[in-house]
Amino acid sequence: MIAHGGDVLSDVKLYERGIKFDDDVFIKLYGLPYTRVKVYETDSIVLQTLNMHSTVIAEKRPAEDLAPVKASFSRFIRNIQDGGYRRFVYMPNAPETKAMEKFRSDHRELLKKHPWPMPNELVAVRE
């Protein structure tokens, strides 16, 4: 499986139709099981964040440089799940807002250090 320019909603449809069934790869890319993503299907902030993560995971990046991005993304996922969250509402001091901003900051720093690769540099997600 090759992933680039993540599109979580398109991928969810592939899983729902039984075209894809490797849940572990979906979770690695998007941080949630495909069945859980439906809760956020109208939430552009969450969907954009999931897509940003999947794209950066599918690209060739040094593991040590990915560590902060993975950690802040995990925190974001944990915060939206723990709070029973269904729709992102930007509140500056809310844990999910802080976690999302931290992930996006870490993502920007990663891109400064390692600009986007060309499409032929994309790698298979499965290890």
N, C-alpha and C positions, 0 to 999 in steps of 0.2 A: 504494500500500500504506500503510495506517495501522497503526501499532503502539502499543499501550499495555498496561501491566501485563504485560510480557513473559512468555512461557511457552515457553521454548526447546524443551522436549520435544514440545509440540503442534506447534510450527513445524517441527521435524525430521520429524514424521510427514507434514506437508503436502509437504515436499520429497521424501521417500521415495516418496510416492504420485504424484509428478509434478504435483500441484496447484499448487505453487509451484516456480519454477525460477530465480529471480533471485538467484544465489549472492552477488553483490556486496552486496545489501541484507542478506542473512543475516549475512554477515561484518561489515558495518558495525554491525549491532545486537548481535551476540553475540561478535565477535572471533575466531571460528573458522569453518571450513567446517562445514556441517551433518553431513558424514560423520565429522568428528572429534569431535563432541559425544557420539556414542554411547559413547565411552570413559568419559565421566563421567556416564552416565545414572542411576547409583544414588548419585551423590555430591551430597547436598543442599547442601553449602557451595558447591561450584563452580556448581551450577545456580542457586542463589539469587543468586550474584554475577553470573552471565551475565544473569539476568533483571533485576537492578537496573540494569545497564548499558544494556540494550536500552530500558528504560522511560525512562531519563533522556535517551538519544539521541533518542527519538521526540518529546520534549516541546520546547516553545519555550523555549530558554534562550540567553542571550548567549554567543556563541562564546568570548569571552575567559574566561568563567566555567566553561565546559566543559573548557577546556584541561587543568587539573590532573586532572580526573576521567578524561579520555581517556588521559592519560599514565600515571596510576597503574594504570588497567585494562590498558593495553598491557603494562605491566611484569608484572602478574599473569599474563596470558596467556602471555607469553614465559617466565616462570618455571615454569609448570606444563608447558609444552611442552618446554622445554630439559631438564628433569629426568626426562623419561620418565614423569612423574607419572600415576598412574591413580586414586588415591584420596587425598583431602585428609586429612592427619593434622596436627592442630594441634601444631606445635612452635614455641615462641616465637621462636627465632633462625633458623628456616628461611627462605630467601628467598621461597618462595611464601606463607608466613604473613605475613611483613612486607609483601609486595606486596598481599595481600588486605586487610590491616588499613589500609594507606595508601589504597587505593581506597575502602574504606568510610568512612574519615575524610573524604576529599575529597568523597564523596557526601553525607555529613551536612552538611558546610560549604556545599555547593551548595544543599541544601534549606533551610538556615537563611537563606541570602541570597535564594533564589527558591523560595518554597513551591510545593508541587504545583499544577499548573494544573488548571483545570476540564476535563472531557472535550472541550468544544468548542474548547479551545486546543491540542489535539494536532495535530501536523503530519505531512504525508507525509514519509517517510524518503528517498525517492528525490529526488536533487537535480537 
